[in-house]
Amino acid sequence: MSHIVGARQAQKQQSRRALLDAGLHLLADQNLASLGVREVTREAGLSPAAFYRHFPDLAALGVALVEESLASLHVMIRSVLAEAGGAEELIDRAVDVIERHVMDHRAHVRFLARERHGGVRRVREAIDAELGRFAAEVGEALALQPVSRGWSGRDLGMLAELYVDHMVSTASALLEAVEADPARVQRIAATARLQLRLISVGRRHWQGS
């Protein structure tokens, strides 16, 4: 019986993956508020009934895409912050990670950029919540760095949010450049490094709020 249960579970995961991929593909050219269940299931090669076995509605599919879209970036940024090195070296690594993430996950970055201020409230809230958790993780990593000695939790949180907002805006700018004018990619990355260095200089001289 165990192999039957395993096969069913694998088929269920395959169907869910097909729906997520179909939704992400369709959202390349439209926002979630304009998408229909039948469009998604037709693209996935499944029935509408199959959709509702995985998601209660399209907002739930959008929330799943939010979690998926940010998961790999979380892991990569955490690894950068955990590595040893000076501020400039960490900045270079962080920008390289963001650039690589955009190149490897264009559809996910496009989805986040569009839906962060889109028409589906639950998805907007999910993006805000995920970015909030991301900022909390970054804040915990920043707290371990010697330059943060004496900083209050409030100030560390503010700095972490500033870094996360900068990452998101850089990713959006890189995506736009990749798709419209690839020659701009390196200029955007260079500007992002300079902006992060400016934040780093301010951080060393910050005396608290």
Secondary structure as GFF3:
##gff-version 3
##sequence-region A 1 209
A	DSSP	alpha_helix	2	26	.	.	.	ID=ss1
A	DSSP	three_ten_helix	32	34	.	.	.	ID=ss2
A	DSSP	alpha_helix	37	44	.	.	.	ID=ss3
A	DSSP	alpha_helix	48	52	.	.	.	ID=ss4
A	DSSP	alpha_helix	58	82	.	.	.	ID=ss5
A	DSSP	alpha_helix	87	104	.	.	.	ID=ss6
A	DSSP	alpha_helix	106	115	.	.	.	ID=ss7
A	DSSP	alpha_helix	121	143	.	.	.	ID=ss8
A	DSSP	three_ten_helix	146	148	.	.	.	ID=ss9
A	DSSP	alpha_helix	153	180	.	.	.	ID=ss10
A	DSSP	three_ten_helix	182	184	.	.	.	ID=ss11
A	DSSP	alpha_helix	185	205	.	.	.	ID=ss12
###
